[in-house]
Every structure is written in C-alpha cells, then in structure tokens.
Amino acid sequence: MADPAGGVRESGRRVGVYYPLQPRDPRQLAPFAKLAAKSADRLWMGQSLNLDTQQTLAYLLGQGITPALGVGLSLMPLTHPYQAAVAARSLAALSGKPLTAVFGTGSPEFQRALNGAPYDSPLGAAREYVTEVSRLLRGAPGETREGDATAGTRLDPTLGDFPPVETGLGVLRERMARLAADHADVALTWLTPRDHLRDRLLPVLTGGLRRPRVVSVVHVVVRRPGRDIPRAVHLAVRNHLSGPHYRRALTAAGVSLTGSDQDIARNLVDHVVVLVGTADEIASNVSTYWAVGIDEVVLNPGVLMAAGPVEALRDLLEVTAACRAAAEPQMEETP
C-alpha cells in the first residue's frame, strides 16, 4: 500500500495501522511503526497523557523509522492552536511525508478539568480551532481581535516547502460531520458501524463546501483457535464505551449496549463495528468500507489489550497483507 517513492498513495483504498495505547516507553511503538512503514499507508496514534504523542513519534523518526504519520485525535483543551500547528509542521518536516492531524473537543468533564468550564458550544469551538490551525499552517496572517494576543500571528511562510499537513475533526454524529464537510480536510470516525457511515454520515460529509477525506478507525480481531473473541473485543473498547458520547452515538446508530459484556461485544461484531474473521475475511470487509466511500481504513489491533503486542502484530501483518491483495485489482485498473 505504501508508495515506492516514500509517500502515500493519493488514490483511495488506503489502509493505516493504529497504535491504541498510551505508551510508557517510545520503543513500544517501534515494531508497529516498522510494520506500517513496510505494509501500510500510515501509522496513527491518538492522544497520550503518558508520553507526549508528537515527541514519541519524533523519537521513532529519529531512530530511522519513517512511516507517514497520522495524529488523531488530539484533544483541543490541551494545546493552543498555535502550538498544535507548530507541532504538526514539525512532524511533517521530520518525517519528510504528508501528515494528518485530527482534533477533537474531548468530553465536557475533560474540558472543565482543563479550562475550568466546558465549551459553550463544542461545535463552535471545533470550528474555530481547526480553522485557526489550518490558517497557521498555510502561513496566512489572521485578523487581529481584541483580547486575543495571538490572532494576528502566523507561522513563517518561508518554510512552506515542508510536506503538507491535513487538518481534520473527529466525527461521531451528523452535526460534527456537517462541520467537517465545511471546514476540515479530513473526517475521522471511530467505533462507527459501516452501514451508519454509508447511510447517515457520508451523505453529510460529501454534501458540504468541501469533500474531506474520510478515515475510519476499525477494530480488527483475527479469529484463531483458543482465542476468546468477546473478551478481546470487550477489552479493546471498554474505555471508549465508558464515555457517554460514544454510547449515545452507537445507540443512535442502532447498536444495543445492554446486557453482559459478551452481549455488547457480539453486538459490535454483528453491526460491523469490530471486524472478526480470518485475515482474508477481514480484508473483504475492509473492501466494503472502501466501496461505500471511505478513503482510508485504519486497522486497530483488537487483541493488543487481551493478548499483547506479539499477537497484535501477528494480526496486523496478516490483515495488511490481505488488504494489499484486496486493493490490487483496482490499483491495476487505475490509469
């Protein structure tokens, strides 16, 4: 899937690799980054409150492991837009490849803990934040506003030869999708059923002022003898399912979250929120995401919490190979 020239393919049908833990040692990511550099289009990492995400990824780049990178999502209350833009541009410069930087508001409780109060309008805050980061990355001057000491600042426009940075928003429901369709380069979905993406979110994302690239993070678990699939799924998603915004989004998409942990895990598999099967079966399901209009499917190794990194890497190696094979017919047909 990786471009032989060292970049990321511009066509659709991309596959990324997600590292879902908050590392305690940057070397934890090294085998996942090496796999992504060889077998996928991008390595993704989310917000880490243990070791800083950008510095962890910069460490990997300094070790000579240089996949294209996606940071998503970063929590807005933690970082001023100016610093977010500097950090994104720095990673792009260090990697020499286009970077994707995706942002989210975090929960109201997190906003209150960091800012003293939740955002009056999470949608308004997200719009202002992604617009400001995008402006800064273009090197464009901003409008000076009373009370905002940084509004008139800009990043040095003479450094514009660095690889480009896409800015994006995390999307769970239609209102944020509408915002991303008007203001973002990328919309990132998480724990979203494929049919809900097709029927509810994609029509909104493709009907705005711009058509953002749509990236879906999807948990995958290869079925193997003796592997406890419901337990692996439960451990992979339990932290996110503790958040009411994820529960509301999944319930609105028709996924029942009642019953035992095993019942919920089975519901997530039945609704194609978590992909389970052989590597070829998972790749076939990934192809259906591409077919409905998802540009990049990011494989989140669902067994990492249950079985550890060796088993997670084993799953990712097999599934990325199967996804490459699934993508090849269309690649050959493309002029």
MIMAR-489178 format. One record per residue (C-alpha): residue number from 1; x, y, z. Coordinates in steps of 0.001 Angstrom, whole numbers, plus 524288, in hexadecimal, padded with zeros to 5 digits. Layout:
<dogus>
i = NUM | c1 = X | c2 = Y | c3 = Z
...
</dogus>
This chain:
<dogus>
i = 1 | c1 = 80000 | c2 = 80000 | c3 = 80000
i = 2 | c1 = 80B66 | c2 = 80920 | c3 = 8025C
i = 3 | c1 = 81015 | c2 = 81138 | c3 = 7F6F7
i = 4 | c1 = 81D58 | c2 = 80C27 | c3 = 7F237
i = 5 | c1 = 82218 | c2 = 81A24 | c3 = 7F171
i = 6 | c1 = 8203B | c2 = 81B9F | c3 = 80005
i = 7 | c1 = 81359 | c2 = 822DF | c3 = 8000A
i = 8 | c1 = 80531 | c2 = 81F0D | c3 = 801DF
i = 9 | c1 = 7FCBF | c2 = 81B44 | c3 = 7F64E
i = 10 | c1 = 7F36B | c2 = 8260A | c3 = 7F265
i = 11 | c1 = 7E8B4 | c2 = 81CC0 | c3 = 7EE1A
i = 12 | c1 = 7DED4 | c2 = 816B8 | c3 = 7F768
i = 13 | c1 = 7DF2A | c2 = 80909 | c3 = 7FD09
i = 14 | c1 = 7E99C | c2 = 80C63 | c3 = 806DD
i = 15 | c1 = 7EC33 | c2 = 80487 | c3 = 81316
i = 16 | c1 = 7F27E | c2 = 809D5 | c3 = 81F55
i = 17 | c1 = 7F71D | c2 = 803E6 | c3 = 82C1E
i = 18 | c1 = 7F2EE | c2 = 80949 | c3 = 83951
i = 19 | c1 = 7FA77 | c2 = 80851 | c3 = 8460C
i = 20 | c1 = 7EFB1 | c2 = 8096A | c3 = 8504F
i = 21 | c1 = 7F739 | c2 = 809F8 | c3 = 85D1E
i = 22 | c1 = 7FD62 | c2 = 81540 | c3 = 8646A
i = 23 | c1 = 80B9B | c2 = 810E3 | c3 = 86473
i = 24 | c1 = 81473 | c2 = 810B1 | c3 = 87044
i = 25 | c1 = 82070 | c2 = 80EFD | c3 = 867A3
i = 26 | c1 = 82173 | c2 = 813FE | c3 = 859A4
i = 27 | c1 = 827C1 | c2 = 8072F | c3 = 855AC
i = 28 | c1 = 81A8D | c2 = 80095 | c3 = 85790
i = 29 | c1 = 81657 | c2 = 806AB | c3 = 84AAA
i = 30 | c1 = 82257 | c2 = 802CC | c3 = 842CB
i = 31 | c1 = 81D8C | c2 = 7F5A0 | c3 = 83D84
i = 32 | c1 = 81052 | c2 = 7FB82 | c3 = 83A04
i = 33 | c1 = 816E6 | c2 = 806E1 | c3 = 83330
i = 34 | c1 = 81FC9 | c2 = 7FDB6 | c3 = 82B92
i = 35 | c1 = 81416 | c2 = 7F5A7 | c3 = 82762
i = 36 | c1 = 80CCB | c2 = 801ED | c3 = 82317
i = 37 | c1 = 81897 | c2 = 806D9 | c3 = 81B71
i = 38 | c1 = 81988 | c2 = 7F9FE | c3 = 8141D
i = 39 | c1 = 80B78 | c2 = 7F574 | c3 = 812C7
i = 40 | c1 = 80212 | c2 = 800E1 | c3 = 8148F
i = 41 | c1 = 7FFCA | c2 = 80ED6 | c3 = 8104E
i = 42 | c1 = 800B3 | c2 = 81555 | c3 = 81D8F
i = 43 | c1 = 80370 | c2 = 81346 | c3 = 82C08
i = 44 | c1 = 7F94E | c2 = 81974 | c3 = 834F1
i = 45 | c1 = 7FA1E | c2 = 81CEA | c3 = 84339
i = 46 | c1 = 7F053 | c2 = 823E3 | c3 = 84BD8
i = 47 | c1 = 7F196 | c2 = 82CDF | c3 = 85785
i = 48 | c1 = 7FB18 | c2 = 827DE | c3 = 861AC
i = 49 | c1 = 7FB50 | c2 = 82D05 | c3 = 86F80
i = 50 | c1 = 80700 | c2 = 82492 | c3 = 87318
i = 51 | c1 = 81144 | c2 = 8281D | c3 = 868FD
i = 52 | c1 = 80E14 | c2 = 8336D | c3 = 85FFC
i = 53 | c1 = 8090F | c2 = 82E7E | c3 = 852ED
i = 54 | c1 = 810F1 | c2 = 8376F | c3 = 84A1C
i = 55 | c1 = 81D84 | c2 = 83562 | c3 = 851A4
i = 56 | c1 = 81B9B | c2 = 826A9 | c3 = 8518C
i = 57 | c1 = 819BD | c2 = 826BE | c3 = 842DB
i = 58 | c1 = 8256F | c2 = 82FC8 | c3 = 84140
i = 59 | c1 = 82D9B | c2 = 825E7 | c3 = 848D5
i = 60 | c1 = 829C8 | c2 = 81B46 | c3 = 83F27
i = 61 | c1 = 82D5B | c2 = 82404 | c3 = 833BE
i = 62 | c1 = 83A74 | c2 = 826A7 | c3 = 83A2F
i = 63 | c1 = 83CBD | c2 = 817F4 | c3 = 83AAF
i = 64 | c1 = 83B46 | c2 = 81768 | c3 = 82BEC
i = 65 | c1 = 82D74 | c2 = 811BD | c3 = 82C1B
i = 66 | c1 = 8261D | c2 = 81ADC | c3 = 82306
i = 67 | c1 = 81832 | c2 = 81708 | c3 = 81F7A
i = 68 | c1 = 80EB5 | c2 = 82194 | c3 = 81B96
i = 69 | c1 = 807DD | c2 = 825ED | c3 = 8280B
i = 70 | c1 = 7FA43 | c2 = 828D9 | c3 = 82CBB
i = 71 | c1 = 7F77C | c2 = 82EFA | c3 = 839ED
i = 72 | c1 = 7E976 | c2 = 82D0C | c3 = 83D8E
i = 73 | c1 = 7E3BB | c2 = 8315E | c3 = 844AF
i = 74 | c1 = 7EA3F | c2 = 83BDB | c3 = 84CE8
i = 75 | c1 = 7E20D | c2 = 841DB | c3 = 857B5
i = 76 | c1 = 7E02B | c2 = 8505B | c3 = 85574
i = 77 | c1 = 7E044 | c2 = 854CE | c3 = 863CC
i = 78 | c1 = 7EE48 | c2 = 8501D | c3 = 86558
i = 79 | c1 = 7F49D | c2 = 85865 | c3 = 85AC4
i = 80 | c1 = 7F339 | c2 = 86628 | c3 = 85573
i = 81 | c1 = 7F0CD | c2 = 8663E | c3 = 846A8
i = 82 | c1 = 7FDD0 | c2 = 86D01 | c3 = 84461
i = 83 | c1 = 8057C | c2 = 86246 | c3 = 84B4A
i = 84 | c1 = 7FD25 | c2 = 857E1 | c3 = 8448C
i = 85 | c1 = 800E9 | c2 = 85D96 | c3 = 8375A
i = 86 | c1 = 80F5B | c2 = 85E43 | c3 = 83AEA
i = 87 | c1 = 80F35 | c2 = 8502A | c3 = 83FBF
i = 88 | c1 = 8086A | c2 = 84B3F | c3 = 8337E
i = 89 | c1 = 81197 | c2 = 85282 | c3 = 82A65
i = 90 | c1 = 81D49 | c2 = 84D79 | c3 = 83222
i = 91 | c1 = 81916 | c2 = 83F40 | c3 = 830A4
i = 92 | c1 = 816D6 | c2 = 84129 | c3 = 8221B
i = 93 | c1 = 82453 | c2 = 8471A | c3 = 820C2
i = 94 | c1 = 82ACA | c2 = 83C37 | c3 = 82892
i = 95 | c1 = 823FC | c2 = 83146 | c3 = 82139
i = 96 | c1 = 82521 | c2 = 8376B | c3 = 813C6
i = 97 | c1 = 8174E | c2 = 8328C | c3 = 810E7
i = 98 | c1 = 809A9 | c2 = 83864 | c3 = 81157
i = 99 | c1 = 803C7 | c2 = 83877 | c3 = 81EF6
i = 100 | c1 = 7F5AD | c2 = 83761 | c3 = 82344
i = 101 | c1 = 7F21F | c2 = 83E75 | c3 = 82FE4
i = 102 | c1 = 7E468 | c2 = 83C35 | c3 = 83539
i = 103 | c1 = 7DE7B | c2 = 84353 | c3 = 840CF
i = 104 | c1 = 7D335 | c2 = 8413C | c3 = 84A0E
i = 105 | c1 = 7CCD4 | c2 = 8489C | c3 = 8552C
i = 106 | c1 = 7CD9B | c2 = 83DE0 | c3 = 85F66
i = 107 | c1 = 7C2BB | c2 = 83B95 | c3 = 86924
i = 108 | c1 = 7BC42 | c2 = 846CA | c3 = 870A6
i = 109 | c1 = 7C2A1 | c2 = 8417D | c3 = 87D04
i = 110 | c1 = 7D010 | c2 = 8421F | c3 = 876B2
i = 111 | c1 = 7CD6A | c2 = 84FD2 | c3 = 871B4
i = 112 | c1 = 7C97C | c2 = 8541A | c3 = 87F61
i = 113 | c1 = 7D592 | c2 = 84DEF | c3 = 8856E
i = 114 | c1 = 7DEBE | c2 = 8550C | c3 = 87C08
i = 115 | c1 = 7D786 | c2 = 861C5 | c3 = 8794E
i = 116 | c1 = 7CF8B | c2 = 86398 | c3 = 885A3
i = 117 | c1 = 7C2D0 | c2 = 8620E | c3 = 87E13
i = 118 | c1 = 7BDCC | c2 = 85A3A | c3 = 8726F
i = 119 | c1 = 7BCF6 | c2 = 860BE | c3 = 86532
i = 120 | c1 = 7B0AB | c2 = 868EF | c3 = 86387
i = 121 | c1 = 7AF96 | c2 = 862CF | c3 = 85602
i = 122 | c1 = 7B834 | c2 = 85704 | c3 = 852F1
i = 123 | c1 = 7B4FC | c2 = 858A0 | c3 = 8447C
i = 124 | c1 = 7B8B7 | c2 = 866F9 | c3 = 844AB
i = 125 | c1 = 7C547 | c2 = 86401 | c3 = 84C04
i = 126 | c1 = 7C8E5 | c2 = 85942 | c3 = 8425D
i = 127 | c1 = 7C633 | c2 = 86229 | c3 = 836B7
i = 128 | c1 = 7CEAD | c2 = 86D19 | c3 = 83C27
i = 129 | c1 = 7D9A4 | c2 = 863E3 | c3 = 8400E
i = 130 | c1 = 7DB0C | c2 = 85C6C | c3 = 83331
i = 131 | c1 = 7D983 | c2 = 86903 | c3 = 82B59
i = 132 | c1 = 7E445 | c2 = 86F9B | c3 = 83322
i = 133 | c1 = 7EDAC | c2 = 86416 | c3 = 83239
i = 134 | c1 = 7EB4E | c2 = 86345 | c3 = 8238F
i = 135 | c1 = 7EDAD | c2 = 871D5 | c3 = 821FC
i = 136 | c1 = 7FA64 | c2 = 87136 | c3 = 82967
i = 137 | c1 = 7FF35 | c2 = 8659E | c3 = 82186
i = 138 | c1 = 7FCB3 | c2 = 86D48 | c3 = 81505
i = 139 | c1 = 80526 | c2 = 87839 | c3 = 81A6A
i = 140 | c1 = 7F9CB | c2 = 8819D | c3 = 818DC
i = 141 | c1 = 7F83E | c2 = 88D79 | c3 = 821B9
i = 142 | c1 = 7EC71 | c2 = 88DB2 | c3 = 82A9E
i = 143 | c1 = 7E320 | c2 = 89880 | c3 = 82E31
i = 144 | c1 = 7E6FF | c2 = 89FB2 | c3 = 83A80
i = 145 | c1 = 7DC2D | c2 = 89E47 | c3 = 84482
i = 146 | c1 = 7DB41 | c2 = 8A575 | c3 = 85147
i = 147 | c1 = 7DF4D | c2 = 89CCA | c3 = 85C96
i = 148 | c1 = 7E621 | c2 = 892B2 | c3 = 8540C
i = 149 | c1 = 7F4B2 | c2 = 894EE | c3 = 85494
i = 150 | c1 = 7F7C7 | c2 = 88AAE | c3 = 84A3D
i = 151 | c1 = 7ED14 | c2 = 88D41 | c3 = 84036
i = 152 | c1 = 7F5DF | c2 = 895E9 | c3 = 837F7
i = 153 | c1 = 80156 | c2 = 88C86 | c3 = 83825
i = 154 | c1 = 8053D | c2 = 882D4 | c3 = 82DAB
i = 155 | c1 = 80F47 | c2 = 87852 | c3 = 82B75
i = 156 | c1 = 81AF9 | c2 = 87BDA | c3 = 82327
i = 157 | c1 = 815DC | c2 = 87ACF | c3 = 81521
i = 158 | c1 = 823AC | c2 = 87902 | c3 = 80FBF
i = 159 | c1 = 82391 | c2 = 86B3E | c3 = 8156A
i = 160 | c1 = 818DF | c2 = 86719 | c3 = 80C07
i = 161 | c1 = 8212A | c2 = 85CA5 | c3 = 80559
i = 162 | c1 = 81E38 | c2 = 852D3 | c3 = 81011
i = 163 | c1 = 814F4 | c2 = 847A4 | c3 = 80CDF
i = 164 | c1 = 806B6 | c2 = 84B9E | c3 = 80E18
i = 165 | c1 = 7FE70 | c2 = 84996 | c3 = 81A3B
i = 166 | c1 = 7F028 | c2 = 845AC | c3 = 81965
i = 167 | c1 = 7E7C6 | c2 = 84A7A | c3 = 824A2
i = 168 | c1 = 7DBE8 | c2 = 842FA | c3 = 82900
i = 169 | c1 = 7D11F | c2 = 84108 | c3 = 832E1
i = 170 | c1 = 7CC80 | c2 = 8350C | c3 = 83A15
i = 171 | c1 = 7BEAD | c2 = 831B6 | c3 = 835C5
i = 172 | c1 = 7B4B6 | c2 = 8296D | c3 = 83CF5
i = 173 | c1 = 7A7B8 | c2 = 82F72 | c3 = 838EC
i = 174 | c1 = 7A18C | c2 = 83790 | c3 = 82E34
i = 175 | c1 = 7A39A | c2 = 84526 | c3 = 833E7
i = 176 | c1 = 7B24A | c2 = 8437F | c3 = 834E9
i = 177 | c1 = 7B247 | c2 = 83D1C | c3 = 82780
i = 178 | c1 = 7ABC7 | c2 = 84942 | c3 = 821FB
i = 179 | c1 = 7B62C | c2 = 851BC | c3 = 82860
i = 180 | c1 = 7C11E | c2 = 8493F | c3 = 822F0
i = 181 | c1 = 7BB06 | c2 = 849D5 | c3 = 8156A
i = 182 | c1 = 7BC31 | c2 = 85898 | c3 = 815A7
i = 183 | c1 = 7C8F5 | c2 = 85AF1 | c3 = 81CF0
i = 184 | c1 = 7D1EB | c2 = 84EF6 | c3 = 81D5F
i = 185 | c1 = 7DADF | c2 = 84795 | c3 = 8143A
i = 186 | c1 = 7D81A | c2 = 83AC6 | c3 = 81B3C
i = 187 | c1 = 7CCEE | c2 = 834B0 | c3 = 822E7
i = 188 | c1 = 7D10E | c2 = 829C6 | c3 = 82C2E
i = 189 | c1 = 7C6FC | c2 = 8200E | c3 = 8311A
i = 190 | c1 = 7C85C | c2 = 8167F | c3 = 83C4E
i = 191 | c1 = 7BFB4 | c2 = 80B3F | c3 = 840E3
i = 192 | c1 = 7B5F5 | c2 = 80E3A | c3 = 83623
i = 193 | c1 = 7AE12 | c2 = 80387 | c3 = 82F57
i = 194 | c1 = 7B0DF | c2 = 802A0 | c3 = 820D6
i = 195 | c1 = 7A290 | c2 = 803DF | c3 = 81D06
i = 196 | c1 = 7A113 | c2 = 80FF9 | c3 = 82581
i = 197 | c1 = 7ACE1 | c2 = 815C9 | c3 = 81EA6
i = 198 | c1 = 7A6CF | c2 = 812DF | c3 = 81171
i = 199 | c1 = 798FA | c2 = 8172E | c3 = 81451
i = 200 | c1 = 79A65 | c2 = 82264 | c3 = 81DF6
i = 201 | c1 = 7A80C | c2 = 8282B | c3 = 81E94
i = 202 | c1 = 7AD6A | c2 = 8272E | c3 = 810B6
i = 203 | c1 = 7A1DD | c2 = 82E69 | c3 = 80A75
i = 204 | c1 = 7A495 | c2 = 839AC | c3 = 813C5
i = 205 | c1 = 7B349 | c2 = 83937 | c3 = 811D2
i = 206 | c1 = 7B207 | c2 = 83985 | c3 = 8030C
i = 207 | c1 = 7A7D8 | c2 = 8445B | c3 = 802D2
i = 208 | c1 = 7AF5F | c2 = 84FAA | c3 = 808C1
i = 209 | c1 = 7B81F | c2 = 85A81 | c3 = 803D9
i = 210 | c1 = 7C35A | c2 = 850EB | c3 = 8024E
i = 211 | c1 = 7C44B | c2 = 8422A | c3 = 801D6
i = 212 | c1 = 7CD3D | c2 = 83E3D | c3 = 80CF9
i = 213 | c1 = 7D4EF | c2 = 831C6 | c3 = 80C1B
i = 214 | c1 = 7CDBD | c2 = 827C8 | c3 = 8147E
i = 215 | c1 = 7D5DB | c2 = 81F31 | c3 = 81D76
i = 216 | c1 = 7CFAF | c2 = 81479 | c3 = 825BC
i = 217 | c1 = 7D6B6 | c2 = 80DF9 | c3 = 83108
i = 218 | c1 = 7D1BF | c2 = 7FFFA | c3 = 831D3
i = 219 | c1 = 7D504 | c2 = 7F5DA | c3 = 83C26
i = 220 | c1 = 7D92A | c2 = 7E8CE | c3 = 8364F
i = 221 | c1 = 7DAD1 | c2 = 7DB86 | c3 = 83CBE
i = 222 | c1 = 7DF8F | c2 = 7CF9E | c3 = 83542
i = 223 | c1 = 7D823 | c2 = 7C37A | c3 = 83960
i = 224 | c1 = 7E1C1 | c2 = 7B91A | c3 = 83E28
i = 225 | c1 = 7E05A | c2 = 7AC38 | c3 = 8457E
i = 226 | c1 = 7DEF8 | c2 = 7AEC9 | c3 = 85407
i = 227 | c1 = 7DD9D | c2 = 7BD89 | c3 = 852B1
i = 228 | c1 = 7D2A0 | c2 = 7C33E | c3 = 85AFC
i = 229 | c1 = 7CCBF | c2 = 7CCD2 | c3 = 85145
i = 230 | c1 = 7C269 | c2 = 7D31D | c3 = 85A3C
i = 231 | c1 = 7CCB9 | c2 = 7D58B | c3 = 864AB
i = 232 | c1 = 7D624 | c2 = 7DB7D | c3 = 85ADB
i = 233 | c1 = 7CB79 | c2 = 7E462 | c3 = 85580
i = 234 | c1 = 7C720 | c2 = 7E880 | c3 = 86316
i = 235 | c1 = 7D4E7 | c2 = 7EBF2 | c3 = 8676C
i = 236 | c1 = 7D76D | c2 = 7F359 | c3 = 85AD2
i = 237 | c1 = 7CB77 | c2 = 7FC32 | c3 = 85BD2
i = 238 | c1 = 7C813 | c2 = 7FD29 | c3 = 86A47
i = 239 | c1 = 7CEDA | c2 = 80A25 | c3 = 86CC4
i = 240 | c1 = 7C7B6 | c2 = 810CC | c3 = 861A0
i = 241 | c1 = 7BABC | c2 = 80AA9 | c3 = 86536
i = 242 | c1 = 7BC07 | c2 = 810FD | c3 = 87293
i = 243 | c1 = 7BA6E | c2 = 81E15 | c3 = 86BB8
i = 244 | c1 = 7AC3E | c2 = 82263 | c3 = 86A51
i = 245 | c1 = 7AEC2 | c2 = 828E9 | c3 = 85D13
i = 246 | c1 = 7B347 | c2 = 81BFB | c3 = 85740
i = 247 | c1 = 7A7D8 | c2 = 814C0 | c3 = 85D48
i = 248 | c1 = 79E33 | c2 = 81EC6 | c3 = 857FA
i = 249 | c1 = 7A425 | c2 = 81E07 | c3 = 84A63
i = 250 | c1 = 7A3DB | c2 = 80F2B | c3 = 84A06
i = 251 | c1 = 79604 | c2 = 80E8F | c3 = 84F56
i = 252 | c1 = 7919E | c2 = 8186A | c3 = 84521
i = 253 | c1 = 797E8 | c2 = 80FA1 | c3 = 83ADD
i = 254 | c1 = 78FAB | c2 = 80430 | c3 = 83F6B
i = 255 | c1 = 799AD | c2 = 7FCC4 | c3 = 84793
i = 256 | c1 = 7944B | c2 = 7F764 | c3 = 85452
i = 257 | c1 = 79D53 | c2 = 7F99E | c3 = 85FE1
i = 258 | c1 = 79514 | c2 = 7F254 | c3 = 869C1
i = 259 | c1 = 7979C | c2 = 7E500 | c3 = 86F90
i = 260 | c1 = 7A46D | c2 = 7DEB9 | c3 = 87371
i = 261 | c1 = 7B1C9 | c2 = 7E28E | c3 = 86E77
i = 262 | c1 = 7B131 | c2 = 7D6BC | c3 = 8657D
i = 263 | c1 = 7A3E9 | c2 = 7DB06 | c3 = 86038
i = 264 | c1 = 7A914 | c2 = 7E893 | c3 = 85D25
i = 265 | c1 = 7B544 | c2 = 7E2F4 | c3 = 856B6
i = 266 | c1 = 7ACEE | c2 = 7DA38 | c3 = 84E07
i = 267 | c1 = 7A44D | c2 = 7E5CC | c3 = 84A56
i = 268 | c1 = 7B047 | c2 = 7ED97 | c3 = 84642
i = 269 | c1 = 7B4BD | c2 = 7E262 | c3 = 83D9A
i = 270 | c1 = 7A715 | c2 = 7E040 | c3 = 837F0
i = 271 | c1 = 7A5F1 | c2 = 7EEBA | c3 = 83455
i = 272 | c1 = 7B361 | c2 = 7EEC5 | c3 = 82DA3
i = 273 | c1 = 7B91D | c2 = 7F7E1 | c3 = 837C7
i = 274 | c1 = 7C3B5 | c2 = 7EDE9 | c3 = 83AD0
i = 275 | c1 = 7C867 | c2 = 7E537 | c3 = 82FB7
i = 276 | c1 = 7CA9E | c2 = 7D6F7 | c3 = 83377
i = 277 | c1 = 7CE7F | c2 = 7CB87 | c3 = 82AEA
i = 278 | c1 = 7D9FA | c2 = 7C664 | c3 = 82336
i = 279 | c1 = 7E342 | c2 = 7D075 | c3 = 81D95
i = 280 | c1 = 7DCF1 | c2 = 7CEC4 | c3 = 81037
i = 281 | c1 = 7CF4B | c2 = 7D055 | c3 = 815F0
i = 282 | c1 = 7D35E | c2 = 7DCBE | c3 = 81CF2
i = 283 | c1 = 7D987 | c2 = 7E204 | c3 = 8107A
i = 284 | c1 = 7CCE3 | c2 = 7DF1B | c3 = 80942
i = 285 | c1 = 7C598 | c2 = 7E724 | c3 = 81369
i = 286 | c1 = 7CFB0 | c2 = 7F20E | c3 = 81237
i = 287 | c1 = 7CCC5 | c2 = 7F218 | c3 = 803A0
i = 288 | c1 = 7BE77 | c2 = 7F4EA | c3 = 806A7
i = 289 | c1 = 7C2A4 | c2 = 80119 | c3 = 80E1C
i = 290 | c1 = 7CA51 | c2 = 80598 | c3 = 8023D
i = 291 | c1 = 7BEBC | c2 = 80259 | c3 = 7F992
i = 292 | c1 = 7B554 | c2 = 80B32 | c3 = 8010A
i = 293 | c1 = 7BEBE | c2 = 816AE | c3 = 80059
i = 294 | c1 = 7C854 | c2 = 81589 | c3 = 80BA3
i = 295 | c1 = 7D59C | c2 = 81A19 | c3 = 806E6
i = 296 | c1 = 7DE0E | c2 = 813F0 | c3 = 8116A
i = 297 | c1 = 7DB14 | c2 = 808D6 | c3 = 81AC3
i = 298 | c1 = 7E3FE | c2 = 808EB | c3 = 8269A
i = 299 | c1 = 7E5D9 | c2 = 7FB9A | c3 = 82CE2
i = 300 | c1 = 7E545 | c2 = 7FC05 | c3 = 83BAE
i = 301 | c1 = 7EAA1 | c2 = 7EF12 | c3 = 8410C
i = 302 | c1 = 7DFD3 | c2 = 7EA72 | c3 = 84A0D
i = 303 | c1 = 7E7F3 | c2 = 7DFF6 | c3 = 850CE
i = 304 | c1 = 7F26E | c2 = 7E925 | c3 = 855D4
i = 305 | c1 = 7EC45 | c2 = 7EA97 | c3 = 86343
i = 306 | c1 = 7E85B | c2 = 7DC3C | c3 = 8645B
i = 307 | c1 = 7F442 | c2 = 7D55E | c3 = 85EB2
i = 308 | c1 = 7FF5E | c2 = 7DF24 | c3 = 85DAD
i = 309 | c1 = 80793 | c2 = 7E529 | c3 = 852D1
i = 310 | c1 = 80C8E | c2 = 7D893 | c3 = 84C94
i = 311 | c1 = 7FED6 | c2 = 7D3E3 | c3 = 8499B
i = 312 | c1 = 7FA9C | c2 = 7E187 | c3 = 8457B
i = 313 | c1 = 805D4 | c2 = 7E277 | c3 = 83BD8
i = 314 | c1 = 802C2 | c2 = 7D4E1 | c3 = 836CA
i = 315 | c1 = 7F4C9 | c2 = 7D92C | c3 = 833F4
i = 316 | c1 = 7F90F | c2 = 7E5D5 | c3 = 82D8C
i = 317 | c1 = 80346 | c2 = 7DF2F | c3 = 82503
i = 318 | c1 = 7F94F | c2 = 7D58E | c3 = 81FB0
i = 319 | c1 = 7EE4B | c2 = 7DF5D | c3 = 81DF2
i = 320 | c1 = 7F689 | c2 = 7E9D4 | c3 = 8174F
i = 321 | c1 = 7FBA3 | c2 = 7DF97 | c3 = 80DC7
i = 322 | c1 = 7EDBC | c2 = 7DB3D | c3 = 80ADD
i = 323 | c1 = 7E96D | c2 = 7E96C | c3 = 80926
i = 324 | c1 = 7F477 | c2 = 7EBD4 | c3 = 7FF84
i = 325 | c1 = 7EFE7 | c2 = 7E032 | c3 = 7F7B1
i = 326 | c1 = 7E1D4 | c2 = 7E511 | c3 = 7F848
i = 327 | c1 = 7E5E5 | c2 = 7F281 | c3 = 7F36F
i = 328 | c1 = 7EE54 | c2 = 7EDDB | c3 = 7E817
i = 329 | c1 = 7E391 | c2 = 7EB88 | c3 = 7DDF0
i = 330 | c1 = 7DEE4 | c2 = 7F992 | c3 = 7DEB9
i = 331 | c1 = 7ECD6 | c2 = 7FEB3 | c3 = 7DED3
i = 332 | c1 = 7EF6C | c2 = 7F768 | c3 = 7D21C
i = 333 | c1 = 7E317 | c2 = 7FD01 | c3 = 7CBDC
i = 334 | c1 = 7E6B4 | c2 = 80AEE | c3 = 7CF55
i = 335 | c1 = 7ED58 | c2 = 811F4 | c3 = 7C3CA
</dogus>
